């Protein structure tokens, strides 16, 4: 089959899209392993052929440039090939989570004004075209490969990612090809990715976190190993051995599962795993300590960012001088500024904190068909967050938490995460969450909700005493309440609003 590359580019910075990078690598290194999932593998040459076939199928089905296509996420080669095939023909990829409720998927299709839906099961959606993955594969096999006149250009929309965003309301974040190129650069340079990188990614591929690690590896011409679930711990370690995995991407909740199921086994790979990327939610302090002990020579990166402005800060917390609340320095394509409540740039410090904002090629152009919400967070290319932060004397960025979450106790700014991290080290405390509470006599004070391990009796005095031994007096929660379950999202992010 004829491949699509008219020119081999020597400088990866010249790629205008991730799909172009994949096809360039397919011509340069067609036999190199590109992707593996739980059931199959493809080389770069095979992957380019598969993308071209799916692209030809979409054209034959009447899908055109700028058409939106909703796709139910799977951890499979075909799912990712479908994504790049849509982008190759200029269509817009709209991923939704695996097993997404029918009503929810229909809502996304309506909001995106989608032309097609591709899902794991047959259901009625408000679109002109709909397919199951099996149906689409059957249509793909006889299709003629699509040969474009040129690859997509940087300023074209390639995907819409639905997220709660920085303002709490669910919205569609539009992403350009140039955004994904800048994001790939942030990841590649941040983790010092090598050409022989083999990265295992169990993170869901509808979420920006997993997608952007995949993009970085495709841009780099390296190998990605998809994993359906970290609950299959045997498959997790089989992949490490079979494919020579030397890097990983894990959300904090996945790390917790791996540590619980594998005990000390990760230590056997301490000289093989170069780095692990973490992100999408804060890590449990006990897990951070444990993974550093098991992998003392592995670079353990915490990426900070949002779907709107991704991978903008990076910090190796295993470098030997772990700082509390540190998110490191700006990433390769990111510029970070700290602003006041009027969004004026300030010289920040521990005594003069502000709100974190970013500019750079990774920033979204806006929310899909929502100028009002866009204007709340994006002005002149700068994405403004509600995260309270400052630069320390080393040029590192210290993140205290979300505005509204940071608790002002008698003029002292208290990070709820600091209290939570200490509390989680107490035997018998399974999980916890801290929120501000208005006391009639003391004003605003910390309140902590605790989820106890099975068989542990609730003892507020013991908890308060433990925290008082490790925290300044004004940080010790005045109120302590036991609940059955701390509310968290699928990736482990604390749903603090539900506690409030």
N, C-alpha and C positions, 0 to 999 in steps of 0.2 A: 504493500500500500504506500502511495506517495505521502510523504510527510509535509507539514505545512511551512517549514522554515525557509523563507527566501534568502535569509542572511544569517550567518553565525556571528553573534556579537561576543566580543572578548571581555567587555566590561559589563558586569551585572547591573551597574547603576543605570545602564541604558535601557533596561527592560521597562516597558510601560505598564505591564500587567503580570499577574502571577501566571496566567495561562501561557503568556508568551515565554516566560522563563522555563516553564515545563517543556514546551516544545523545543526550545533551544537546547536544553539538556538532553532531550530525546535524540537530537541529531548528533550531539557531541559524545554522549555516553549511553547509547541505546540499550546496552545489556546490563546497565547498573540497576540494582534493585531500587525501586521507587517507593512502593507501598506494599504493606501486608495487612490483611485483616484476619479475623478468626478462622477464615476458611480458604483464603486465596492469597496469591502474590502477583505483582506485575512489575516488570522492568519499566524504565522510562520510555523505551520505544513502544512497549505494549500499552502503556498508559496513554500516550499521545494518540495511538490508534483508536483506543476505546473512546477517548474524548471526541475525536473526529467523527466516529460512528454515531455517538449520541447527538452530536451537533447536527449531523446530516438528518437524523431522525426528527429532531425538533423542527428543522426547516421544512421537512416534508409534511409535518403535522400542522404547519401554519403558524408556528411561533416565530415572532419577528423581533427586531431591535426595539428595545425599551419595554417589551412585554414583561410583566411581572409574573413569576412562577413560584408558587408556594410549594416547598418540598419538606416532607417529614424527615427529620434527621435519623440517620443510622450510622453505625460505626463500620461502614463498608467501603470498599473500593468503588463500587458502582455509584453510591451516593455522592462521593467526591468528584467522580468523573462527570456526573450529571451537572454538578455545580459549575465546573469549569467549561463544560459544553455550552451551558446557557450563557456564560460570560463570553465565550468565544464568538457566539452569534450576536452579541450585543444585548441579550435579554438580561433581566434583573432577577437575581437569585434571592428568594425570601425563605430562609429556613425557619422551621418551627420544631419544638422539642419532640422527641420520640414519644409515641402514645399520647400526643396532645389531644385533649378532648375535642370531639367533633365540632361543638359549638364554638370553641375557641379558634380552631383552625378556620372555620367558616368566617369568623369575625376578622381574622387576619387577612383572609382572601378578599373580603369586602373592603377593608381599609386600604389594602394595597391595590385595589381594583385589578385583581389578578386575572390573567387569561387562562391559567391552568393550575391544577393542583396535582402533585405527585405524592402518593401516600402508601402506607403499608397495607391498607385495607380499603375495600370499596364502600364509599358512602356518597351521599348527595351533597355537592358543594355548589355555591353560587358562581360557577365559572363556566366558560365555554368548553374547556377540555379538562378531563381528569383521567388519571392513570394510576394503577398500582405499579410498584417496581417491577413485578413479574411481567405485567402487560407491556410496559415500556421496553423491557429487555427483549421481549419477543419482536417488537416493532424495530428495535435497534439492529438486530442481527442482519436483516436483508438491506438495511439502509446504506446509501452511498455516503462515503466519508465527505465531510464538509471541508472545502478548501477556501479559506477567506482571502480576499485581496490584501488585507492587512489585519494585524492584530488590534484589539481594542486600544484606545488611547487613554491617557491618564485621567482626563477630566470627565469621563463618562461614569455614570452610576453603575455599579456592578452588583450591589446587594443592598437589601434593607433588613436590618436586624432589629427585631422588636425587643424592647427592654423597658424597665421602669425608669431608666435614665437618672439624671441628677435631680429632677424635680418631683419624683415619686409617681408621676402619672405614666402609664404604659404608653409608649410611642414608638414609631418606626424611625430608626436611625439610618440615614442614607450614607452609604460608603462608596467612595470613588476608587477606581483602580489605583490612582496615585496614593490614596490613603493606605491601601494594603501594601504597596511597595515601601512606603515610609515605615509602616509598622513592621514589615519584615526586616528592614534595616535596623530598627530599634532592638529587635530580638536577636538577630545575628550578631551584631556588634556587642550587645549587652552581655551575652553568654559566651562570647568568644568562640562561636560555632566554627568547627573545622569541617573540611570537605568530606571527611569520612564519617560524619555524624550519623548515628542511627538512634532516632528518638522515638520512644514509646509514648503514645498519647491516648489515655483512656478518657479524657475530658470530652463531654458531649459536643458534637460537631455542628450544633445549631447555635452554640454560645461563642461569643467573640474570643474567649480565652483559648479554647481548643483550636478554632479555625486559624487564629493568628500564629500559633506555633507551627501548625501545618504549613501555612504560607511561607514562613521563614525557611523551613526546610526545603520546600519546593524551589524557592528563590535561590537557595544555596546549592541545589543539586544533590541533596543528601537524602536519607532514607527515613520514612515514617512507618512505625508499626502501630496500627490501631488495635485497641483492646476494648471489647464490648463492656466489660465490667471488672473492677478490681475485686469484686466479691469472688471471682474465679481466680483464687490466689495461685493455684497450680498453673493456669495458663499464663498468669503474670510472670512467674519465674521461668516457665518454659520459653516464653518469648525472649527473656533476657539471654538465655543460653542458646536458643536456636538462631537468633539473628545477630547476636553479639551487640545487644543494645548497650550504648555507652552514654545515653542521656535520657531523661524522662521529663514529663510535664504532669504535675499532679495538682488538683485543687485540694485545699486543706482537709476537706471531709474524706477524700480518697486516701490521703496520707494516713489519717486516723484508722481507716479500715485496714490498710496494708500493715501498719504497725501492730494492730491487734491480732490479725490473722497469721502473720509471718514470724512474730516474736523477734528473734535476733538474726534471722536469716539474711537480711539485707547486708549485714556486716561482711558476708562472704563476697560481696561485690564492691567493696570499698576501693579496690584498685582498678576497677573496670568502669565504674560510672563517673564520668567527668563532671556532670552537673545535673541538677534537678531544678526545674522551674516551678515556682508556686505562684499563686495569684487567685483572683476572683473573690477572695474573702480572707479575713485575718486568720492566722494560724493559732492553734492552741499552744500555749507556752510549753506544756509538757511534751508535746509532739516535736517542737523545735529542739528542745534539749535532747530528746531521744534520737532524732535523725542525725544531729551533729555528733553524737557519741558513736552511732553505727557507721557513719560515713565521714570520718575526720578529715579526709583529703579531698572530698567532693565539694565542688562549688555549689552552694545552696542559695539560689536566687529567689528573692521576693520581688515580683513585678507589681508596680502600682499603676493604675490607670482605670479608665472607664470605657464603655463601648463608644462613647462620643469622642474620646481622646485616649487611645489605648497605649499601653506599654511605655509610659512616659518617664518613669523612674525605676531604677533597678538597684538592688542591694544584696550583696553576698553576706548573709548573716553567719556564715561559717568561716569568716576570714580572721577571727581571733579577737575582735574588739566589738562584739555585738552591742549596739546602742539601743536603748529603749526607744520604741516608736520610730526608729529610723527607716526611711524608705529609699535611702541612698541619694544618688546624684541623677541629674537629668539624662535620659537616654539619648542615643546618637542623633536623632532628628528632632529632639524636643528642647524647647526653651521653657523654663519654669520661672514664673514670677509670683510674688506674694502681694496681695492687694488688700486694701481696707474695705469696709462695707460699702463705700462709694465706688469701688473698683479702681481706685488710684493705687499705683504701685508704691510699695513702701520698702524701707530697709528693715527687714524683720530680725527678730531675735527671740529668745525665750521670754523676754519681758514685753516684747512688741510683736505679738503673733498676728497673723492675717489669714486670708483665704487663698488657697492654692489655685493658680490659673496657668494655662499652658498655650503655647503657640507652636505650630510646626505642621509638616506635611501629613501627619497622622490624624489631624483634626477633621471631624465630619464637616460636610457643607451645610448640614441642617437636618431637621426632622421632616419626615415625609409629609408634605402638604400641611404643614403646621408652622406658619411663620411666627405666630404668637409665642408658642413654646420655644421655638428656636431663638427668638430675641431675648429670652430669659437667661440663656446660657452661652450664646455665641455672639460676639461683637467684634467686627474687624478681624476675623480669623482666630480670635482668642476664645478658648473654652474656659468658662469660669465655673469652679466647683464650689461646694459648700463645706469643703474640708479645711479645718483649721490647722495651720502649719507655720513653720519658720525655718530659715537656714541657720545652722549652727556655725561655730567658728571654723569647722573643717570644710564647710561648703556642702555638708550633708543636709538633707531635708528631713525635718522631724515632724511627723504627722500626729496630731493630738486627737483627731476624730472629727466627726461631722459637726458642723455648726448646729446647735440645738441638742446634740448629744454631749458635747463637752460641758462639764458642769462647773459653773462659777460659784465657788464656795467662799463667801466672804472676800471676794476679790482674787482668790486663787483659782486658776484654771485646772480642773481635774479631768484627766482622761479616763473614761469608763473602762477602756480596754486594759489599762494598767491594773485597776482593781480586779477585773475579771481574771487576768492572767495570774495574779497572786492567789486568788481564791481557788482557781482550778488546780493549784499545787497542793491543796489541803486534802488529805486522805478522806475519802467518802463523798467528795464533791464531784459529781459527774459532769456538770455544766452549770453555767450561771450567766446572768445578764444584769447590767447596772443601768439605771435611769435616774434622771433628776427628779426629786420629790419636794414639793413645797410644804415645809413645816411651819406651823402657825407661829412659833417663837424663834426658830433658828433661820428661817428663810429657806433658800434652796440648798438641799443636802443630797448626798448619794443614797439611793435605795438599791439593794441587791436582791435579785430573785435567784434561788439556788435549786438545782435539780440534783438530788442525792442518789448515790449508788444503791443498788438493791441491798436491803438489810441494814442500811445506815439510819440511825435515828436523828431527827432534826434537833439541833441544839444551837439556838441563836447566840447564846453567850459564848460558846466554844468557837463559833465562826468569827464573831466579832473580836475575840481575844487573839485568834490566829492572825487575822488581818491587821490588828493593832501592833502585832510584833514585827510586821514587815512593811507597814506603810506609815507615812506621816499622819498625825492625828486628824487633820482636816479631810483626808482621803478615806478614812474608815467609814463605811456605810452606817448611817443612823438607823435605818430600817432594813430588816432582813426577813424575807418571806420565802417559804418553800412552795414550789409548784411541781407538778408531775413532769412537765416537759418544757424545756426552753425552746421557743419557736425559732426555727432556722430555715433558710431556703435550701434547695437541693444541693448547692455547692458549699453549704456550711455557714453562709452569711447570717449573722444574728438579725432577726426581725425585731429591732428595738421598739418600733412603733407599737407592735402588738403588746409589748410589756407595759408601755406607757398607758 
